[in-house]
Structure formats: C-alpha cells, structure tokens
Amino acid sequence: MAFIECRDVWKYYGDYPALREVDLTINEGEFHCVIGPSGSGKTTLLSLIGGLDRVSKGYLRVGSYELHNLGDSELDEYRNKYVGFVFQLFYLIPRMNVVENVELPLIARGVGLRERRKLALEALEAVGMRDKAYRKPSQLSGGEQQRVAIARAIVTRPRLLLADEPTGNLDSKSAVNVMEIFRRLNHELGMTIIMVTHNLELIRYCHRVSRISDGRITRTYSVSEAKNYDELIRELAE
Ligand SMILES: Nc1ncnc2c1ncn2[C@@H]1O[C@H](COP(=O)(O)OP(=O)(O)OP(=O)(O)O)[C@@H](O)[C@H]1O
C-alpha cells in the first residue's frame, strides 16, 4: 500500500481551484520532487499533505491518517507526530542560539531539558552543525542556517519531510550540501521526502518527479529509471 495517496483532490481558495483532480501516490521511503511554474499549486499541495490546510474535496491519506476526515486536534497531532517542514526562508529565532532553535519542537512536545539537548545535538550532528551549536543564527551563512532549519525539522524524527524550495535562497555549493543531507536522511533513515523546486538540476537526487501545471499534475516521471537523464531534464524544462 502506498504511504501517501491523493485521489481526486481539489483545493479551492474562494472560487479559485488552486488544485484540481490531483491523483498521486508516493511510497514510503521515496524521495519525490514537485516542479511547475509559479502559482501552479506546488505549495498548496505540500500544505495539504502536511496537514497545514484541508482539502476542499477528495481523498488524502498519509500512512494511517485519512486527512480529509480529521478534526482540528487530530490534524495537529498528525502534523506534530509525522511531519517535518523545511522552507525557503529559514525562520530561525535570532535571539536563541542554534541548539535552542533546534530544541523548539521538542519543547512543544514536553520533552525534558536533558533529553531535548541530547536529541538536538544529535540532529545537529546529522547535518554537520554540531560544532556551531552555541552560535546565534546571525553568525552563520545562509547554507548553515538552512542546515540548522533541517535539524529542527528532523529532531522529532518525522516519517515525512516536506521541503518547499529549500535551496531557493542558497548558492549552488550550499544547495548541493542540503541535497546531500536530504539524500542521507532518505537513504539511511528511510525518511520519505517531498521537495518543491524550481531547480531542475536537483531532481537527480530524487526517485520520481511530478510536474504541476494550473493545479493539475500533468505527469509523473521516474528519475531513477530514466535512461537518458539529460533528455528527461530537457522534457521537464519544456
Ligand atoms: N491563501 C490563499 N488564498 C488565496 N489564493 C491562494 C492562497 N494560497 C495560494 N493561492 C493561489 O493559489 C495558486 C497556487 O498557489 P501556490 O502557492 O500553491 O503556487 P506555487 O506553485 O507554490 O507557486 P510559487 O512557485 O510561486 O511558490 C496561486 O494562484 C495562488 O495565488
């Protein structure tokens, strides 16, 4: 059984259908990219799968959670338990140091200080930022800040990581660094990852890529099975 299943999902903002007839299945342990023009519905799709917003119509299941059927508190529980988010902007709290920022989701869950610190330092280790744990975010480069934001997203060990343009504000070297971290989380921890990107070069890291246009998924391609990778990129760029 697929880990994520969207069947005929629609999302309206007022009268405007930002997503229409979306059918998509994603397997557990898959690294899936979503591409498409600005305004095509990529962020909307992530926010539905992440339980930040609700479908207007259709069936949406993640693991055993049928999101279209959940009440507010169940949706909160799903999100807190299951999902980590990484955004284009890092949203670190400037007056807190790095490790305190990473601990934040654990405070919300009532984890005690010692355990919290241990888990946060482990998450920082996983993204190569353990040695900067006691710096302030303003003392870090953009790429380093994004790595801290990833540590914060994974500190609760979510099964699903949703990343919306995570490299959008980074230089190409930092972008590769972030992608290598995602690859490790996917390979070594089996974390399912869905990433929105405008950068077609990055799809080489994922298993499959879906293209959205005008709120519809127009096609899903297998990247790992592609015989000619350059041709695939050209086709996606059209
Ligand atoms: N809260 C909202 N209220 C009304 N309309 C919205 C809202 N959020 C998104 N939209 C509209 O829905 C459509 C899809 O937006 P979405 O943010 O999902 O696109 P996107 O593909 O992620 O775009 P980008 O690449 O620019 O981030 C757009 O036309 C947008 O204006």
The ligand as an ORCA input file, in Angstrom:
! r2SCAN-3c Opt
* xyz 0 1
  N      -4.277     31.516      0.939
  C      -4.581     31.726     -0.356
  N      -5.672     32.447     -0.694
  C      -5.995     32.650     -1.983
  N      -5.288     32.187     -3.035
  C      -4.185     31.470     -2.754
  C      -3.776     31.216     -1.404
  N      -2.634     30.470     -1.452
  C      -2.357     30.299     -2.758
  N      -3.293     30.896     -3.543
  C      -3.330     30.863     -5.019
  O      -3.338     29.506     -5.430
  C      -2.489     29.315     -6.562
  C      -1.420     28.285     -6.229
  O      -0.508     28.848     -5.271
  P       0.759     28.070     -4.746
  O       1.399     28.916     -3.712
  O       0.360     26.706     -4.379
  O       1.662     28.025     -6.077
  P       3.185     27.571     -6.247
  O       3.205     26.659     -7.430
  O       3.726     27.069     -4.969
  O       3.871     28.957     -6.632
  P       5.393     29.506     -6.386
  O       6.288     28.656     -7.238
  O       5.310     30.909     -6.872
  O       5.660     29.394     -4.915
  C      -1.943     30.685     -6.917
  O      -2.750     31.228     -7.954
  C      -2.085     31.484     -5.641
  O      -2.277     32.851     -5.930
*
